[in-house]
Amino acid sequence: MAEIDKARMAKGVRIRCVRMHDPAENLFETSAHGTKYLREIRFAPEGTDYQMGVGIYDTGKVSFFSSKKEGFGILIESKELEKVMRGLFELLWEKSAVARPGQG
């Protein structure tokens, strides 16, 4: 993940993420909030607990990736799915708390 993230940063690609409050989460070196990492993080409202990650790309693709426990991922190319997932993300984004610089 760290290598993929470094490549993203080298290309100047900014991302926004909503994370769950999980003090046991094993983060990688470039996973923090801030302009240095081209990453904006918010923390989901208390009681929100999703074990999977979702990536929404401006290319009309959506990825779903599980925890290490289940170990799978899928990528779906669909403009309609991208639009729905982007709308759901924006709703969650607005309800989530802004991270402090360097917090991940």
C-alpha positions in Angstrom: 0.0 0.0 0.0 2.8 2.4 0.8 4.4 1.9 -2.6 1.0 2.5 -4.4 0.6 5.6 -2.3 4.0 7.0 -3.1 3.3 6.5 -6.8 0.0 8.4 -6.4 1.8 11.2 -4.6 4.5 11.4 -7.3 1.7 11.9 -9.9 0.2 14.7 -7.7 -3.1 12.8 -7.2 -5.1 14.1 -4.2 -7.5 11.8 -2.4 -10.1 12.1 0.3 -10.8 9.3 2.7 -13.3 8.5 5.5 -11.8 6.2 8.1 -13.3 4.4 11.0 -12.0 5.0 14.6 -9.8 2.0 15.0 -6.7 2.6 17.3 -5.5 -0.9 16.4 -5.4 -0.1 12.6 -2.0 -0.8 11.1 -1.2 2.4 9.1 1.6 2.8 6.6 4.1 5.7 6.5 2.2 7.9 3.9 -1.3 7.3 5.2 -1.6 10.5 7.3 -3.8 13.6 6.7 -2.2 16.7 5.2 -0.9 18.5 2.2 2.4 16.6 2.4 0.6 13.4 1.7 -2.0 14.9 -0.7 -4.6 13.2 1.5 -7.6 14.7 3.3 -9.0 12.4 6.0 -12.2 12.6 8.0 -13.3 10.1 10.7 -16.8 8.5 10.4 -19.4 9.2 13.1 -19.3 7.2 16.3 -20.9 3.8 15.8 -20.0 3.5 12.1 -18.2 0.3 11.5 -17.4 -0.8 8.0 -14.8 -3.5 7.5 -14.3 -3.0 3.8 -12.7 -0.2 1.8 -14.2 1.5 -1.3 -12.3 3.4 -4.0 -14.2 5.7 -6.3 -12.3 6.8 -9.4 -13.1 9.5 -11.9 -12.6 7.0 -14.7 -16.0 5.4 -14.0 -14.6 2.6 -11.8 -15.4 1.5 -8.2 -13.3 -0.9 -6.2 -14.2 -2.8 -3.1 -11.5 -4.4 -1.0 -11.9 -6.4 2.2 -9.9 -6.6 5.3 -6.9 -8.9 5.5 -9.3 -11.4 7.3 -11.3 -12.1 4.1 -8.6 -11.0 1.6 -10.4 -10.1 -1.6 -11.0 -7.1 -3.9 -13.1 -6.4 -6.9 -13.1 -3.6 -9.5 -16.3 -2.7 -11.3 -16.3 -0.4 -14.3 -19.7 1.4 -14.3 -20.5 5.1 -14.5 -23.8 4.5 -12.8 -22.2 2.7 -9.9 -19.6 5.5 -9.7 -22.3 8.1 -9.5 -24.2 6.3 -6.7 -21.1 5.6 -4.7 -19.9 9.2 -5.0 -23.2 10.4 -3.7 -23.1 8.1 -0.8 -19.5 9.1 -0.1 -20.4 12.8 -0.1 -23.2 12.2 2.5 -20.8 10.3 4.8 -18.1 12.9 4.2 -20.4 15.7 5.4 -21.2 13.8 8.6 -17.6 12.9 9.4 -15.1 14.8 11.7 -12.0 16.4 10.1 -8.6 14.9 11.0 -5.8 17.0 12.3 -2.6 17.4 10.2 -0.5 14.3 10.5 -3.3 12.2 12.0 -4.1 9.0 10.2 
